């Protein structure tokens, strides 16, 4: 396994995880690690969303200050793991990601010796890790999930959703990489980046301000995953689902992008969260953005306050791990 200093600089290591080749050739994932100041048996694994990668250093700060070793996984064809010959962010099934999640969890638990593992996932990562956690229930691999604005349904009008479902199913086998019409990323990404309206710095080649195309097979995979959630999962560990209090509209501009979720519908998260398992906590954050930990300071402080309270209630303390 190739280990080197990460692009985030001192304190962060990047480990390349070789994966099985697919029809485009070589495939890798990247596991980023930052250790707490003192040895600990507790760890957290962060999994990003669509058109995204790990860059949120203040999130790592939060965890290491609470005696967690912090790990983040850049999934195949995202961020650090995107290779020149690959179609960005493309898979034919959400289950393809289970290979790198399995390997990351193996490293965290077996090689690095952690007893307690929290999964912290955002948006599409929340959908993926929910299915993964349901798949590994009963094995004791994970002790909790924190889902930051999980992608549990499509935030589009019903006719558009139906048309997208029909089109993606029709194209996914013969033309899997066909580009489908999608709302522009527009104001949301610009509301985050410090060169525009935000306070955050990220690589716009890995997280383009105008996004990556939505492909037919990818959308069909997402909709199959949604159907599984809607039918009901049985995740056997505590789950914290957090969202904004409001669904916004991108066309309403910067005010909406910075004080509401303009990507997904918070009503869908509230509706489908109870389908994840028997122990689900739902918390809504006033003025929260789609990625809640990138919200304005007052809102993200509330996110961390609620997360800290939930961790204290549901996860073993460092002395008990």
C-alpha positions as CSV (number, residue, x, y, z in Angstrom):
1,X,0.0,0.0,0.0
2,X,1.4,3.4,-1.1
3,X,1.4,5.9,1.8
4,X,2.5,9.5,1.4
5,X,1.9,13.0,2.8
6,X,-1.6,14.1,1.6
7,X,-2.3,17.2,-0.4
8,X,-3.7,18.7,2.8
9,X,-0.2,18.9,4.2
10,X,1.5,17.9,7.5
11,X,-0.5,15.6,9.7
12,X,-2.4,14.1,6.8
13,X,-1.4,10.8,5.1
14,X,-2.8,9.4,1.9
15,X,-3.0,5.7,1.3
16,X,-3.7,4.4,-2.2
17,X,-6.0,1.4,-2.2
18,X,-5.7,-0.7,-5.4
19,X,-9.0,-2.2,-6.5
20,X,-10.2,-4.6,-9.1
21,X,-10.0,-3.3,-12.7
22,X,-13.3,-2.4,-14.4
23,X,-14.1,-1.9,-18.1
24,X,-12.2,1.4,-18.1
25,X,-9.0,-0.2,-16.7
26,X,-7.1,0.5,-13.4
27,X,-9.2,1.5,-10.4
28,X,-8.1,2.9,-7.1
29,X,-9.5,4.6,-4.0
30,X,-7.6,6.8,-1.5
31,X,-7.8,6.6,2.2
32,X,-6.7,9.8,4.0
33,X,-5.6,9.5,7.7
34,X,-5.0,12.0,10.5
35,X,-4.2,10.7,13.9
36,X,-5.4,12.1,17.2
37,X,-2.7,13.6,19.6
38,X,-2.8,10.4,21.8
39,X,-3.3,6.8,20.9
40,X,-7.0,6.0,20.7
41,X,-9.2,3.0,19.9
42,X,-11.9,5.2,18.4
43,X,-12.0,6.2,14.7
44,X,-14.3,7.9,12.2
45,X,-14.5,7.3,8.5
46,X,-15.8,10.2,6.3
47,X,-17.4,9.4,2.9
48,X,-18.1,12.4,0.6
49,X,-21.0,13.0,-1.8
50,X,-21.4,13.4,-5.6
51,X,-19.0,15.8,-7.3
52,X,-17.0,16.0,-4.1
53,X,-13.9,14.8,-2.2
54,X,-12.5,15.3,1.3
55,X,-11.1,18.8,2.0
56,X,-13.0,19.8,5.2
57,X,-10.0,20.0,7.6
58,X,-12.1,21.6,10.3
59,X,-14.2,18.4,10.4
60,X,-11.1,16.4,11.1
61,X,-10.2,18.9,13.8
62,X,-13.5,18.3,15.5
63,X,-12.9,14.6,15.7
64,X,-9.3,14.5,16.7
65,X,-10.0,16.9,19.5
66,X,-12.5,14.3,20.8
67,X,-10.0,11.4,20.7
68,X,-10.9,9.9,17.3
69,X,-8.4,9.0,14.7
70,X,-9.9,10.6,11.5
71,X,-10.0,8.8,8.1
72,X,-11.6,10.0,4.9
73,X,-12.2,7.9,1.8
74,X,-12.1,9.4,-1.7
75,X,-14.1,6.8,-3.6
76,X,-13.2,5.4,-7.0
77,X,-13.2,8.0,-9.8
78,X,-13.5,10.9,-7.3
79,X,-11.0,13.5,-6.1
80,X,-7.6,12.0,-5.3
81,X,-8.7,8.7,-6.8
82,X,-9.8,10.0,-10.3
83,X,-7.4,8.7,-12.9
84,X,-6.9,10.2,-16.4
85,X,-8.6,7.4,-18.3
86,X,-11.8,7.3,-16.1
87,X,-15.2,8.8,-16.4
88,X,-15.5,11.1,-13.3
89,X,-17.9,9.8,-10.6
90,X,-19.2,7.0,-12.7
91,X,-20.4,3.6,-11.5
92,X,-23.1,1.2,-12.7
93,X,-24.1,0.1,-9.2
94,X,-23.7,1.6,-5.8
95,X,-22.5,-1.7,-4.5
96,X,-19.3,-1.1,-6.5
97,X,-18.2,1.2,-3.7
98,X,-18.4,-1.6,-1.1
99,X,-15.0,-2.9,-2.2
100,X,-13.2,0.3,-1.0
101,X,-15.4,0.7,2.1
102,X,-14.6,-2.9,3.1
103,X,-10.9,-2.3,2.6
104,X,-10.9,1.0,4.5
105,X,-12.7,-0.5,7.4
106,X,-10.4,-3.5,7.4
107,X,-7.4,-1.2,7.7
108,X,-9.0,0.9,10.4
109,X,-10.0,-2.0,12.5
110,X,-7.3,-4.7,11.8
111,X,-4.2,-2.8,10.9
112,X,-4.7,0.3,13.0
113,X,-6.4,-1.4,15.9
114,X,-9.6,0.5,16.4
115,X,-12.6,-1.0,18.3
116,X,-15.1,1.8,17.8
117,X,-15.9,3.1,14.3
118,X,-18.3,5.9,13.4
119,X,-19.2,6.4,9.7
120,X,-19.7,10.1,8.8
121,X,-21.1,10.5,5.3
122,X,-22.5,13.3,3.2
123,X,-25.2,13.3,0.5
124,X,-24.7,10.4,-1.9
125,X,-22.1,9.1,0.5
126,X,-25.0,8.8,3.0
127,X,-27.0,6.7,0.6
128,X,-24.0,4.5,-0.1
129,X,-22.9,3.9,3.5
130,X,-26.5,3.2,4.6
131,X,-26.7,0.3,2.1
132,X,-23.2,-0.8,3.2
133,X,-24.1,-0.7,6.9
134,X,-27.3,-2.7,6.2
135,X,-25.2,-5.3,4.3
136,X,-22.7,-5.8,7.2
137,X,-25.2,-5.7,10.1
138,X,-24.5,-8.2,12.9
139,X,-20.8,-8.2,12.3
140,X,-19.8,-5.4,14.7
141,X,-17.8,-3.5,12.1
142,X,-19.4,-0.1,12.8
143,X,-20.9,1.4,15.9
144,X,-22.8,4.4,14.5
145,X,-23.6,6.4,11.4
146,X,-23.8,10.2,11.1
147,X,-25.5,11.1,7.8
148,X,-25.1,14.8,6.8
149,X,-27.9,15.6,4.3
150,X,-28.2,12.1,2.9
151,X,-29.4,11.6,-0.7
152,X,-32.5,9.5,0.0
153,X,-34.7,10.7,-2.9
154,X,-34.6,12.9,-6.0
155,X,-35.3,16.6,-5.5
156,X,-37.1,17.2,-8.8
157,X,-40.8,17.5,-9.7
158,X,-42.6,14.2,-10.1
159,X,-42.9,14.3,-14.0
160,X,-39.1,15.0,-14.2
161,X,-38.4,12.2,-11.8
162,X,-40.5,9.7,-13.8
163,X,-39.0,10.8,-17.1
164,X,-35.5,10.4,-15.6
165,X,-36.3,7.0,-14.3
166,X,-37.6,5.8,-17.7
167,X,-34.8,7.3,-19.7
168,X,-32.0,6.0,-17.4
169,X,-33.4,2.5,-17.4
170,X,-33.7,2.5,-21.2
171,X,-30.2,3.7,-21.7
172,X,-28.2,2.1,-18.9
173,X,-27.2,-1.1,-20.6
174,X,-26.6,0.0,-24.2
175,X,-25.4,3.5,-23.6
176,X,-24.5,3.6,-19.9
177,X,-22.5,6.8,-20.1
178,X,-25.1,8.8,-22.0
179,X,-25.4,12.3,-20.5
180,X,-28.7,13.1,-19.0
181,X,-30.2,16.6,-18.5
182,X,-29.5,17.8,-15.0
183,X,-30.0,21.1,-13.1
184,X,-26.7,23.1,-13.2
185,X,-24.6,23.2,-10.0
186,X,-24.5,26.9,-10.4
187,X,-24.8,29.0,-7.3
188,X,-24.3,26.2,-4.7
189,X,-20.7,25.4,-5.5
190,X,-19.9,29.1,-5.9
191,X,-21.5,29.8,-2.5
192,X,-18.8,27.5,-1.0
193,X,-15.5,28.5,-2.8
194,X,-13.5,31.4,-1.3
195,X,-12.8,32.8,-4.8
196,X,-16.5,33.4,-5.2
197,X,-18.9,33.8,-2.3
198,X,-17.7,31.3,0.2
199,X,-14.9,30.7,2.8
200,X,-13.6,27.3,1.6
201,X,-10.8,26.3,-0.6
202,X,-11.0,23.2,-2.7
203,X,-9.7,21.8,-6.0
204,X,-12.1,22.8,-8.7
205,X,-10.8,20.0,-11.0
206,X,-11.9,17.5,-8.5
207,X,-15.0,19.5,-7.4
208,X,-15.9,21.6,-10.5
209,X,-18.1,24.6,-9.9
210,X,-20.4,23.5,-12.7
211,X,-20.3,19.8,-11.6
212,X,-19.8,16.6,-13.7
213,X,-22.4,15.2,-16.1
214,X,-25.1,12.8,-14.8
215,X,-24.8,9.5,-16.7
216,X,-27.6,7.1,-17.5
217,X,-26.3,4.1,-15.6
218,X,-25.3,6.2,-12.6
219,X,-28.8,7.6,-12.3
220,X,-30.3,4.2,-12.6
221,X,-28.0,2.9,-9.9
222,X,-29.0,5.8,-7.6
223,X,-32.7,5.0,-8.2
224,X,-32.3,1.3,-7.4
225,X,-30.5,2.4,-4.2
226,X,-33.4,4.7,-3.3
227,X,-35.9,1.9,-3.9
228,X,-34.0,-0.3,-1.4
229,X,-34.1,2.5,1.3
230,X,-37.8,3.2,0.6
231,X,-38.5,-0.5,1.1
232,X,-36.8,-0.4,4.5
233,X,-33.3,-1.2,5.7
234,X,-32.4,-2.7,9.1
235,X,-29.2,-0.9,10.2
236,X,-28.5,-2.3,13.6
237,X,-26.5,0.7,15.1
238,X,-27.6,4.2,16.0
239,X,-28.0,6.6,13.1
240,X,-28.0,10.4,13.3
241,X,-29.6,12.0,10.2
242,X,-29.0,15.8,10.1
243,X,-30.4,18.3,7.6
244,X,-31.3,21.9,7.1
245,X,-34.7,23.1,8.3
246,X,-35.6,24.3,4.8
247,X,-35.4,23.2,1.1
248,X,-34.3,26.1,-1.1
249,X,-34.2,26.8,-4.8
250,X,-31.1,27.5,-6.7
251,X,-32.9,30.1,-8.8
252,X,-33.4,32.2,-5.6
253,X,-29.6,32.9,-5.6
254,X,-27.0,33.2,-2.9
255,X,-29.4,33.8,0.0
256,X,-31.1,30.4,-0.6
257,X,-27.8,28.6,-1.2
258,X,-26.3,29.8,2.0
259,X,-29.3,29.4,4.3
260,X,-31.1,26.3,3.0
261,X,-30.5,23.0,1.2
262,X,-30.7,23.9,-2.6
263,X,-29.5,20.4,-3.7
264,X,-31.9,18.0,-1.9
265,X,-35.3,18.2,-0.2
266,X,-35.2,18.2,3.6
267,X,-38.7,16.8,3.5
268,X,-37.4,13.6,1.8
269,X,-34.8,13.1,4.5
270,X,-37.4,13.4,7.3
271,X,-39.7,11.1,5.4
272,X,-37.2,8.3,4.7
273,X,-34.9,8.5,7.7
274,X,-37.1,6.2,9.8
275,X,-36.7,3.5,7.0
276,X,-33.0,3.2,7.8
277,X,-33.3,1.2,11.0
278,X,-34.9,1.0,14.4
279,X,-32.6,3.7,16.1
280,X,-32.7,6.9,14.1
281,X,-32.3,10.4,15.4
282,X,-33.3,13.3,13.1
283,X,-31.9,16.8,13.8
284,X,-32.6,19.9,11.6
285,X,-30.3,22.9,11.6
286,X,-31.5,26.4,11.1
287,X,-29.7,28.2,8.2
288,X,-27.9,24.9,7.3
289,X,-26.6,24.5,3.8
290,X,-26.6,21.2,1.8
291,X,-23.2,20.3,3.3
292,X,-24.0,21.2,6.8
293,X,-20.4,21.4,8.0
294,X,-19.7,24.1,5.4
295,X,-22.6,26.3,6.6
296,X,-22.1,29.8,8.1
297,X,-20.4,29.7,11.4
298,X,-23.5,29.9,13.6
299,X,-25.1,27.0,11.8
300,X,-22.1,24.8,11.7
301,X,-21.4,25.4,15.4
302,X,-24.9,24.0,16.0
303,X,-24.1,21.0,13.8
304,X,-21.1,20.2,15.9
305,X,-23.0,20.8,19.2
306,X,-25.7,18.4,18.2
307,X,-23.1,15.9,16.8
308,X,-21.1,16.1,20.1
309,X,-24.2,15.4,22.1
310,X,-25.2,12.4,20.0
311,X,-21.7,10.9,20.2
312,X,-21.7,11.3,23.9
313,X,-25.1,9.5,24.1
314,X,-24.5,6.6,21.7
315,X,-20.8,5.9,21.3
316,X,-18.4,4.5,23.9
317,X,-16.2,7.1,25.6
318,X,-12.4,6.9,24.8
319,X,-11.7,5.2,28.2
320,X,-14.3,2.5,27.4
321,X,-13.2,1.8,23.8
